[in-house]
Amino acid sequence: MKQQKVKLKSRIRSFKFAIQGLVVAFNGELNLRFHCIAALLVVSAAIYFDLPAIEWIALCFAIAFVITSELINTALEYLCDVVSPEQNPKIKKVKDIAAGAVLVATFIAQQSVC
């Protein structure tokens, strides 16, 4: 019983850390806020147009794909800034590639729901 309480506390703590990460990313990244606002607008339009279930599934996956890509990009940018606070051409490539991944995710998501 005691071990279950410890596991539960550990899981709750992990959940709190994840929420803190989302808050940090949302507050610190304009692009993430843009993607979230766009997602809200798209979901509102989907509700208005009464999308069929299969299209809702595709829409939810597309939104999750883009926002997850943006979160990974944000984490990489923060990590790069810690590893190399000064300008570094190799770090620039890493950041550019991560941003490119978000761009690809956005294009794929757009194509998957159209």
Rosetta blueprint (number, residue, H / E / L):
1 M L
2 K H
3 Q H
4 Q H
5 K H
6 V H
7 K H
8 L H
9 K H
10 S H
11 R H
12 I H
13 R H
14 S H
15 F H
16 K H
17 F H
18 A H
19 I H
20 Q H
21 G H
22 L H
23 V H
24 V H
25 A H
26 F H
27 N H
28 G H
29 E L
30 L H
31 N H
32 L H
33 R H
34 F H
35 H H
36 C H
37 I H
38 A H
39 A H
40 L H
41 L H
42 V H
43 V H
44 S H
45 A H
46 A H
47 I H
48 Y H
49 F L
50 D L
51 L L
52 P L
53 A H
54 I H
55 E H
56 W H
57 I H
58 A H
59 L H
60 C H
61 F H
62 A H
63 I H
64 A H
65 F H
66 V H
67 I H
68 T H
69 S H
70 E H
71 L H
72 I H
73 N H
74 T H
75 A H
76 L H
77 E H
78 Y H
79 L H
80 C H
81 D H
82 V H
83 V H
84 S L
85 P L
86 E L
87 Q L
88 N L
89 P H
90 K H
91 I H
92 K H
93 K H
94 V H
95 K H
96 D H
97 I H
98 A H
99 A H
100 G H
101 A H
102 V H
103 L H
104 V H
105 A H
106 T H
107 F H
108 I H
109 A H
110 Q H
111 Q H
112 S H
113 V H
114 C L
